[in-house]
Amino acid sequence: MVDTYPPESGRLLKKEKNQFANPVGHSIAEGMEGIYEALIEGMQPEKVKPHLETIIRIRAIQDFSPSQAIAFIFLFKKVIRDELQDGKPEDGISSQDLLALETQMDNLALLAFNVYMECREKLYEARVNDFKNRTYRLLQRANLLTEISEQESETKRSSTPIT
């Protein structure tokens, strides 16, 4: 997961474990732990989504592309697959179980993409609202805005001839 960040950021995320000195690293670690637990418990979307949101929201704010934002899911999938295949034969996992796990991971990736899009929509809405508010305040300061009272607007409507 940390490898998806630039080298300097990755070092900070790996090195600093303090929640207050490294809130992003802490959130990512907590989110990954929650995702792992949700996978073990059968990956119910309502249980895994908050953990995905924790990680994906950070990546959406950091302007990761959709593929970059959810790439960690596929890296996670590879790590799990490698760990399961490298185990002892008697501890091994059946091909059916491995296929089921990979299907869960694919569903996790799809859910992660949806979460990413929701986060980006919220970000864009916030930016648009901020722009509207700034524009409104700017127009107010320049005295380019006048408020039309209801009485004036009624007078204008009733005096306008209908053609």
matplotlib code that plots the C-alpha trace (Angstrom):
import matplotlib.pyplot as plt

x = [0.0, 2.7, 4.5, 1.7, 3.0, 6.0, 9.2, 9.5, 5.8, 6.2, 9.1, 7.1, 4.1, 6.3, 8.5, 6.1, 3.6, 2.2, -1.4, -0.9, 2.4, 1.2, -2.6, -2.7, -0.5, -2.6, -5.8, -4.5, -3.3, -6.6, -8.5, -6.4, -6.9, -10.6, -10.7, -8.7, -11.1, -14.1, -12.6, -12.1, -15.7, -17.1, -16.9, -20.3, -20.4, -21.9, -19.0, -16.2, -17.4, -16.4, -12.9, -12.7, -14.0, -11.2, -8.5, -10.2, -11.3, -7.6, -6.6, -9.4, -8.4, -4.8, -6.0, -5.2, -6.7, -9.4, -6.9, -4.3, -6.8, -7.9, -4.7, -4.0, -6.9, -5.1, -1.8, -3.6, -5.1, -1.7, -0.2, -3.0, -2.8, 1.0, 0.7, -1.9, 0.1, 3.4, 1.9, 2.4, 0.5, -1.5, -2.4, -3.2, -6.4, -8.5, -8.8, -12.5, -11.7, -9.0, -11.5, -14.1, -11.5, -10.4, -14.1, -14.5, -11.4, -12.8, -16.1, -14.0, -12.3, -15.7, -17.0, -13.8, -14.3, -17.9, -16.6, -13.9, -16.6, -18.8, -15.8, -14.9, -18.5, -18.6, -15.3, -16.5, -19.8, -17.8, -15.5, -18.5, -20.3, -17.1, -16.8, -20.4, -20.0, -16.8, -18.4, -21.4, -19.3, -17.2, -20.2, -21.6, -18.4, -18.4, -22.0, -23.0, -25.7, -29.0, -31.7, -35.1, -37.9, -41.0, -43.1, -40.9, -40.9, -44.7, -45.0, -42.8, -44.8, -48.2, -47.1, -45.5, -48.0, -48.9, -48.5]
y = [0.0, 2.4, 1.6, 3.4, 6.7, 8.7, 7.5, 10.4, 10.1, 6.3, 6.6, 8.8, 6.5, 3.5, 5.2, 7.3, 5.2, 8.0, 8.7, 12.5, 12.8, 10.6, 10.7, 9.5, 6.5, 5.7, 5.9, 3.7, 1.1, 1.1, 0.8, -2.1, -3.9, -3.4, -4.6, -7.7, -8.5, -8.0, -10.4, -13.0, -12.6, -13.0, -9.5, -8.0, -4.6, -2.7, -3.8, -3.2, 0.1, 2.3, 0.9, 1.5, 5.0, 5.8, 4.9, 6.0, 9.4, 10.2, 9.1, 11.0, 14.2, 13.6, 13.6, 10.0, 8.8, 6.1, 3.3, 4.7, 5.0, 1.4, -0.2, -1.2, -3.7, -5.6, -5.5, -6.8, -9.6, -10.6, -10.6, -12.8, -15.2, -15.5, -16.1, -18.8, -20.5, -20.4, -22.2, -25.8, -28.3, -29.6, -26.0, -25.2, -23.8, -25.5, -24.0, -23.4, -21.5, -19.5, -18.7, -17.6, -15.4, -13.8, -13.2, -11.4, -9.3, -8.4, -7.4, -5.4, -3.6, -2.7, -1.4, 0.6, 2.2, 3.2, 4.7, 6.6, 8.1, 9.0, 10.8, 12.6, 13.8, 15.2, 16.9, 18.5, 19.6, 21.2, 23.0, 24.3, 25.5, 27.2, 28.9, 30.0, 31.4, 33.3, 34.7, 35.8, 37.5, 39.2, 40.6, 41.8, 43.6, 45.2, 46.3, 44.6, 42.6, 44.1, 42.3, 42.7, 42.8, 40.7, 43.8, 45.2, 42.0, 41.7, 45.3, 44.5, 41.3, 43.0, 46.1, 44.0, 43.8, 40.4, 40.0]
z = [0.0, 0.9, -2.3, -4.2, -2.7, -3.9, -2.1, 0.4, 1.4, 1.6, 4.0, 6.3, 6.2, 7.1, 9.7, 11.7, 13.8, 16.0, 15.1, 15.6, 13.8, 10.9, 10.7, 7.1, 7.9, 10.9, 9.0, 6.2, 8.7, 10.6, 7.3, 6.0, 9.3, 9.0, 5.4, 6.3, 9.2, 6.9, 4.4, 7.0, 8.2, 4.7, 3.3, 3.9, 2.0, 4.9, 7.2, 4.8, 3.3, 6.2, 6.2, 2.4, 2.8, 5.4, 2.8, -0.4, 0.9, 1.6, -1.8, -3.5, -1.7, -2.7, -6.4, -7.1, -10.3, -9.9, -10.9, -8.5, -5.7, -5.8, -6.9, -3.3, -3.5, -6.3, -4.5, -1.4, -3.5, -4.7, -1.2, 0.1, -2.9, -2.5, 1.2, 0.7, -2.0, -0.1, 2.9, 3.8, 1.6, 4.6, 5.5, 1.9, 0.6, -2.0, -5.5, -4.9, -1.7, -3.5, -6.3, -3.8, -2.0, -5.3, -6.2, -2.9, -3.6, -7.1, -5.4, -3.0, -5.9, -7.4, -4.1, -3.7, -7.1, -6.1, -2.8, -4.8, -7.1, -4.1, -2.5, -5.7, -6.1, -2.6, -3.2, -6.4, -4.8, -1.9, -4.4, -6.4, -3.3, -2.1, -5.5, -5.4, -1.9, -2.8, -5.9, -3.9, -1.3, -4.0, -5.7, -2.3, -1.5, -4.9, -4.4, -7.5, -5.8, -4.8, -3.1, -4.7, -2.1, -2.7, -3.0, -5.8, -7.7, -7.4, -8.8, -11.7, -12.5, -12.4, -14.4, -17.2, -20.1, -21.3, -25.0]

ax = plt.figure().add_subplot(projection="3d")
ax.plot(x, y, z, "-o")
ax.set_aspect("equal")
plt.show()
